[in-house]
Amino acid sequence: MPPILKSLIIFILLTGIAQARTITLSPCDQNGMNAALDAVYNEGGGEVYLNPGVYDITGPIYIGTNTKFWGDPNAIIRVSSSSSHWFTNAIGIINAIGILNNVEICGFQIDGNCENLPVDYSHTRTDTAHDCESAIHLSGDSNNFMNRIKIHDMLIYDTFSDGVTIRFCNYADCFNNLISNCEHEGVFYVCAIDSLIENNRIAGITSDCLRLDNCANCKVENNILYSYSGDHSTTYMHGENGLQIGDGGVSHGYDARNKPTSTKNIEVNNNTFANNGLQAILLDSIALTESANVFIHDNNFIDEKELTTMGIPVGDFNYTNMPSLETSEKVFSSIFDILNSDLTYTGRTQQPVYDIPYTVKQTENGIIAGGIKIIGFKDEITWCGKTYIPDENSILVKAVAVKSPSLNFFSYAIDHIDKNITLKIENGTTIATMTITSYYYATSMNKKTGKYTKGSIHVATATFNDSCPAPEVLVRPKNITCIVYVYPTYFIMSVPSQGLVKVHYEYYGVSTDHFYAIGEIHNGDKGVKYTNFTNLEYWKGDYTHQGNWLIILGEFDQSKLNITVTTPYEDLQVTDFKIINKDIPSEIIAWWFYPSIGLLAVLFLYCKYYYRFIERL
């Protein structure tokens, strides 16, 4: 490369770097931030950085192309409690100047402060509930899409409307944000293409935690979607879905048509749906079609009961010292603890009794000191508020029998001990009985030789007892029937859930699992392990489903079908199938249709003639 050309390239690069300057701000209102953002935009791009502190605003903020707007984690843009109603319709707290390209917003906090504003600020008209005060509202238009928008590492909370709204955009990426109590959508993508929503923690309250309308080639992964239960809400709580996917229609007074894209190629995986108020995932009729290719797999579903059982404060999700997010962080970290815990689909713990660290207290009964204690039940489970065991042979006891210590100074010795333990469950009570037969003898010393001689063998008996309430024996299904509806081009099947934890479907070597419950292993107060089962509705595998029905395209071949069901205690093979053929009828109109129409026509003409005859009288 010629030296003059090399020098010219270096000059150009250095000039570009010099132009992309950073403006650092200390707490100010929207006018100060807009002046800084406008300056870097007019210079072709740059950065605006917010130092720690509260930035009270009474009007919107605007960002332009090639701009990075970022700040310290303790920098807070807050809507002033004395603010007028300027955030109406499509005006958010942070908005776009023109069609944006290469924009990044990250690092700071946005506080909508909705609890300190009039509730009627949440809408423009009475029929447009919660359409006002999106925290970040960036939009292109249907003929001119934005490109490369990144929003990450933000804390966004307490807004009347969406946390993040991105409309008409290629390559949007929203990640590592904590969004709480945004009273419409947490993150709302409309006509987003080749875009991503990942690693966010969102506590939704109404509408949805995440929503994708008319999006294509997008991924939603590794998010935790939770139901807000704090004390800063201005609307009803637990009215949200975890995720909504589909083609938007008319909603809350707005006609949401005129979108150039339709839902297609959406992958949803490795998300956690926890305590969602309505549905975990809501798909409209477009998203459910095979052509839309909405692929949902490997997600976790945790309900409120399970969260409460595992010690997570579902009802205490709030901010006591705004804008501290310590409580929400505690909830989300607790959910991670659940996901990392010892989850299982069987109630068989395989715990040997000698591994249970429990010492039996002894009492004296004649020549024997001993005791028996029911320490628990092998393979015990809790499920739907009740405790169960697999059978009446599941009683775990520890027992001990030795020579009474008070006889140590007497010349008695134990030859041997026979121990017989009987266990039974009777009228809801577990009874353990230990009968001891001790064979002992007295010893005497020969004064001449100094040796001890063994006397005659004597026999003594002693009985020790213990009892406690007995769990129920879990009744498991014996004859399991799979119902199969066979259509000309596809078939659907279902196995009833009663008493089952999981159903494993395999057809032509391709498998799908339907989970009805999941267990977590705990230690009881005496060290005996038990499994707590929580009901859920979860599918994992390659075949699609609708409700409780597995759907497989193609002709049905029973010889290629293999179904195994799992109860808390065993795996069972399904051998009974109820196959119902649903062939398309050869005659679309039944044979009796036309004669019936003819008969009705005759009756009509007769009635008409009779009516006219009466009129002439």
C-alpha positions, 0 to 999 in steps of 0.5 A, a space after each residue: 500500500 502506498 504511504 500516502 494512501 495509508 496515511 489518508 486511511 489513518 486520517 479518516 479513521 482518526 477523524 471518525 473516532 474524534 467525531 464519535 464523542 461522548 457527552 457525560 451528563 449529571 442529573 438534569 431534565 429532558 431538555 438537557 438530555 435532548 440537547 446532548 442526544 441531538 448534538 451527537 446525532 447531528 455530528 453523525 453519531 456518538 454517546 451520551 452517558 448518565 452519571 448516577 442520580 435522579 433525572 426528573 422529566 416532564 416531557 419526552 426524550 428523543 434519540 437518533 441514529 448511530 447513538 449509544 445512550 447509556 449510564 451508571 446503574 444508579 442513574 434513574 430517569 423518572 417521570 416527575 410526579 408533577 408531570 402533565 399528561 404528555 406521554 400519550 398514544 405512541 409517545 414514550 419516555 424514550 422515542 426515536 428521531 426518524 428511522 433509527 439505525 445502529 442504536 444502543 440503550 443500556 445500563 441505567 434505570 427508567 422509573 415510570 412512577 405510575 403510582 404517583 400519577 393520576 390513574 387516568 394518565 394510563 390512557 388517552 380515551 376511555 376505550 384505549 386502556 393502558 396505551 400511554 407511557 411506554 418506557 422505550 418506544 422505538 418505531 419505523 414504519 411499514 415501508 421503512 424498517 429500523 435496523 440494529 437496535 440493542 436494549 440491554 442491562 436496563 431496569 425498567 419499572 412502574 409504567 402505565 404501558 409497555 416496558 420496551 416497544 419495538 415496531 418495524 425493525 430488523 435485528 432488534 436485540 433485547 437482553 439482560 433487562 429486569 422489567 417489572 410492573 409495566 402495565 401493558 407489555 413487558 417487551 412488545 415486538 411488532 413486525 420485528 425480523 431476525 430479532 432476539 429476546 433473551 436473558 430478561 427477567 420480567 414481572 408482568 401484571 396485565 396483558 403479557 410479559 412478552 409479546 410478538 405480533 407479526 414477527 418473523 425469524 425470531 428467538 425467545 430464550 432464557 427469559 424468566 417470566 413472572 407475575 408481579 405481586 407488588 404494591 405499586 400497581 394501578 391496575 388489576 394484578 395477575 392479568 398477564 400471559 407469560 408470552 403471546 405470539 400471533 398476528 395482531 388485530 384490533 385491540 383497545 380502540 386501535 386498528 392494528 392492521 397494515 402490517 407487512 409481515 406475518 408470524 413465521 419461524 419463531 423459536 421459544 426455548 429454555 424460558 421459565 414461566 413462573 406463576 403467570 396470571 393467565 396462560 403461560 403461552 398464548 398462541 393465536 390461530 395464525 401461530 398455531 398453523 404449521 406454516 407459521 413454524 412456531 417451535 416451542 421446546 425445553 421450557 420450564 413451568 412453575 406455578 404459584 403453589 410450587 413457588 410457595 412450597 419451595 419458600 419463594 415469597 410470591 406475595 411479597 414481590 415489592 419495592 420497599 425503598 424505591 427504586 431498589 430491586 432487591 426483592 425482585 432479585 430475590 424472587 428471580 434468584 430463588 427461581 434459579 435455585 428451583 431450576 438447579 434443584 434435584 428434580 425427578 420423575 420418580 418417587 423411588 429415592 433408593 435410600 438405605 435405612 442404614 444411611 438415615 442418621 437417627 438414634 433410637 432411645 432405649 428403655 429397660 424391660 427386664 434384662 433387656 434395654 431396647 427400643 423401636 422407632 418408626 422413622 418414616 416411610 420408604 419412597 414416600 411422596 406428597 402430591 396434591 396435598 396428600 401423603 402416599 407410599 407405594 405399599 404397606 411394606 414401606 415402613 422404615 424402622 430402627 431398633 436396638 436391644 442390649 443388656 440392661 445397663 443396670 445389670 452390669 454389676 450383677 453376674 448375668 451374661 447374655 448368651 444370645 438374643 432373638 429379635 422379631 419385628 412385625 410391621 402393619 398398617 391397621 385402620 390408618 395407623 402404622 404399628 411396629 412391634 419388636 419382641 425380644 427373646 433373650 437367653 441369659 445365664 448367671 456366672 459364679 466364681 470357684 474360690 479355689 480355682 478363681 475361674 467363672 463357671 456358666 450356669 443354666 440358660 434362662 429365657 426372658 421376653 420383652 416387647 417394645 412398640 411404636 405407632 404413628 399415622 399411616 400415609 395412604 397407599 397410592 392407587 396407580 392405574 392398572 389398565 391404561 388405554 390410549 385413545 387414537 383418532 385416525 384421520 385420512 392424513 393425520 392422527 391424534 392420541 392421548 393418554 389420561 393423566 390420572 395417577 401418571 407423572 409422564 407419558 412417553 410417546 414414540 412413533 417411527 423412532 421419534 419421541 415426545 414426552 408429556 409431563 403431568 407432574 414433577 418431583 423435588 427430593 427433600 429431607 424429612 425431620 428424621 433424615 428420611 428422604 421424600 419427594 414432593 410432586 407438583 402438577 404441571 403441563 409440559 411437552 418436550 420432543 419433536 411432535 406437535 400437540 394441541 391441548 392433551 392431544 399429540 398430533 402426528 401427520 401421515 398415516 397411522 401404523 400401530 406397529 410403529 407406536 410405542 407408549 410408556 407411562 410413568 407413575 411415581 413408582 414404576 414404568 408401564 407399557 401401554 398395550 390397550 388402544 382405543 382406535 377410532 377411525 374418522 374417515 371423511 364420509 363418502 357422501 357429504 350430504 346425507 341420503 335423507 337431506 333432499 327428501 327432507 327438503 322436499 317434504 318441507 317445501 310441500 308443507 310450506 306450499 300447503 300452509 300457504 294455500 290453507 292461509 289463502 283459503 282462510 282469507 277468502 272466507 
